[in-house]
Amino acid sequence: MADSEAGGERRSRPADVRAALVAAAAELIEALPESEVSLRAVARRAGVSHAAPAHYFPSRADLMAAGLAEGFDALTARMLARRDAAGDDPWEQLKAIGLGYIAFALERPRTYAMMFQPGYITGPDSDMARAGERCRAVLTDAVAKTRRPEGVDQDLGVALAWMNVHGFVSLITSGMLKCGPTEGANPTPAMADRLLSLTRPAFTK
């Protein structure tokens, strides 16, 4: 069948069904509670038959993992874009990567939360695991370029940089940290910038 109905509208069958299923899964992961992201819902969003997902993914978990791998790749792209716009200074690049990480996490909170659930990583060679490693490599490489003082080795630098952004996101999304009211502006980015700036001595000499 060339066309299928999704949300009451006729849609043409996508040329790349697998890519359409992954894109649809990524959209629904952010739009719906996790329990409501079913194979049928993804197929409907992608504009394909309900049986189509089984031809490309052994299980719902595999399709979800593919959608979450897209999340990691989107996060990587956001971090790289911020880094490339930050100039040549290694510290400014590292801070920009952190701000990109925070911005992505707050824009796609459901996706972000599920990306770090270990149950969807089926093995070290899975698409999701490889996407996660590509993302981590951006942070690792940025830390390696900084001129850290004695006592702050590479591993500690990566842990500190990741802990700051991940912890900040966790506190904001849980409602445990309030940035305070600011008329006409969102105070969260400014607070994130100030927070990361406090770590500058750990990454500069």
C-alpha positions in Angstrom: 0.0 0.0 0.0 1.5 3.3 -1.1 -0.2 5.4 1.5 -1.2 4.9 5.1 -3.2 6.9 7.6 -1.5 8.6 10.6 -3.3 11.0 12.8 -6.2 11.2 10.4 -4.1 12.3 7.4 -2.9 10.2 4.4 0.9 10.1 4.2 3.1 8.7 1.5 5.1 5.6 2.4 8.7 6.8 3.1 11.4 5.7 0.8 13.6 4.7 3.7 11.3 2.8 6.1 14.0 2.1 8.7 15.1 5.8 8.9 11.5 6.8 9.1 10.9 4.5 12.0 13.9 5.7 13.8 12.9 9.4 13.3 9.3 8.6 14.5 10.6 6.8 17.5 12.8 9.7 18.4 9.9 12.1 18.1 7.6 10.0 20.2 10.2 9.4 22.9 10.1 13.1 23.6 6.4 13.6 23.0 5.0 10.7 25.1 5.5 8.9 28.4 7.9 6.0 27.8 5.2 3.4 28.3 3.1 4.9 25.5 5.9 4.6 22.8 4.7 1.4 21.3 5.6 -0.3 18.0 2.1 0.6 16.6 2.4 4.2 17.7 5.8 4.5 16.0 4.6 2.8 12.8 1.6 5.1 12.7 3.8 8.2 13.1 6.2 6.9 10.4 3.3 6.3 8.0 3.9 2.6 7.6 2.0 -0.6 8.4 1.9 -1.9 11.9 3.9 -4.9 10.8 6.8 -2.8 9.4 8.9 -2.4 12.6 9.4 -6.1 12.9 11.2 -6.2 9.6 13.9 -3.9 10.9 14.0 -4.3 14.7 13.8 -7.5 16.6 12.0 -5.9 19.5 10.5 -2.7 20.8 13.7 -2.2 22.9 15.8 -2.3 19.8 13.7 0.4 18.1 13.7 2.5 21.2 17.5 2.2 21.4 17.8 3.4 17.8 15.7 6.4 18.6 17.9 7.1 21.6 21.0 6.7 19.5 19.6 9.6 17.4 19.4 11.5 20.6 23.1 11.0 21.3 23.9 12.0 17.8 21.8 15.2 18.1 23.5 16.0 21.4 26.9 15.5 19.8 26.0 17.8 17.0 24.8 20.4 19.4 28.0 20.2 21.4 30.2 20.4 18.3 28.3 23.4 16.9 28.8 25.3 20.2 32.5 24.3 20.3 33.1 25.4 16.7 31.5 28.8 17.4 33.5 29.4 20.6 36.8 30.4 19.0 40.3 28.9 19.5 40.6 29.1 23.3 40.5 25.5 24.7 38.7 26.6 27.9 36.0 28.6 26.0 35.5 25.6 23.8 35.0 23.3 26.8 32.6 25.7 28.4 30.7 26.0 25.1 30.4 22.2 24.9 29.0 22.2 28.4 26.4 24.9 27.6 25.4 22.9 24.5 24.9 19.8 26.6 22.7 21.6 29.0 20.7 23.3 26.3 20.0 20.0 24.6 19.0 18.3 27.8 16.6 21.0 28.8 15.0 21.1 25.3 14.6 17.3 25.1 14.3 16.2 28.7 12.5 12.9 28.2 15.0 11.8 25.5 17.9 12.9 27.6 16.7 11.0 30.7 16.2 7.8 28.7 19.6 8.1 27.0 21.3 7.3 30.3 19.1 4.3 31.2 21.4 1.3 30.8 18.6 -1.1 29.9 18.5 0.1 26.3 22.2 -0.5 25.6 22.3 -4.1 24.3 26.0 -4.3 24.0 29.3 -2.4 23.5 28.9 -2.6 19.7 25.2 -1.5 19.6 24.3 1.6 17.7 23.3 3.3 21.0 26.6 2.5 22.7 28.6 3.7 19.7 26.6 6.9 19.6 27.2 7.4 23.3 30.9 7.0 22.8 31.0 9.5 20.0 29.3 12.0 22.3 31.7 11.3 25.1 34.7 11.7 22.8 33.7 15.3 22.2 34.0 16.1 25.9 37.1 13.9 26.3 39.0 15.6 23.4 38.0 19.0 24.7 39.4 18.3 28.2 42.6 17.0 26.7 43.2 20.3 24.9 43.0 22.3 28.1 46.0 23.3 30.2 45.0 21.9 33.6 47.0 22.6 36.8 49.0 19.9 38.5 46.7 17.4 40.2 43.9 17.6 37.6 44.6 14.7 35.2 42.6 13.8 32.2 40.2 11.4 33.9 39.5 13.9 36.7 39.0 16.7 34.3 36.4 14.7 32.3 34.6 13.6 35.5 34.4 17.2 36.7 33.2 18.6 33.4 30.5 16.0 33.0 29.5 16.0 36.6 28.8 19.8 36.5 26.6 19.7 33.4 24.8 16.4 34.3 24.2 17.4 37.9 23.0 20.9 36.9 20.5 19.3 34.4 19.3 16.8 37.0 18.7 19.5 39.6 16.8 21.7 37.2 14.6 19.0 35.7 13.7 17.6 39.1 12.7 21.0 40.3 15.2 20.9 43.1 17.1 23.9 41.8 15.4 27.2 41.0 17.2 29.8 38.9 15.0 32.6 40.2 12.6 34.9 38.2 13.9 37.1 35.6 11.5 39.4 33.7 11.7 38.9 29.9 14.4 36.3 29.9 15.1 32.7 30.8 17.6 32.8 33.7 18.7 29.2 33.3 21.4 29.7 30.5 22.9 32.6 32.5 23.1 30.5 35.6 24.6 27.6 33.7 27.2 30.0 32.2 28.1 31.3 35.7 28.3 27.8 37.1 30.6 26.5 34.4 32.8 29.6 34.7 33.5 28.7 38.3 35.4 25.6 37.1 37.8 27.6 34.9 40.7 27.3 37.4 40.6 23.5 37.0 41.1 23.8 33.2 43.6 26.7 32.9 47.0 27.5 34.2 
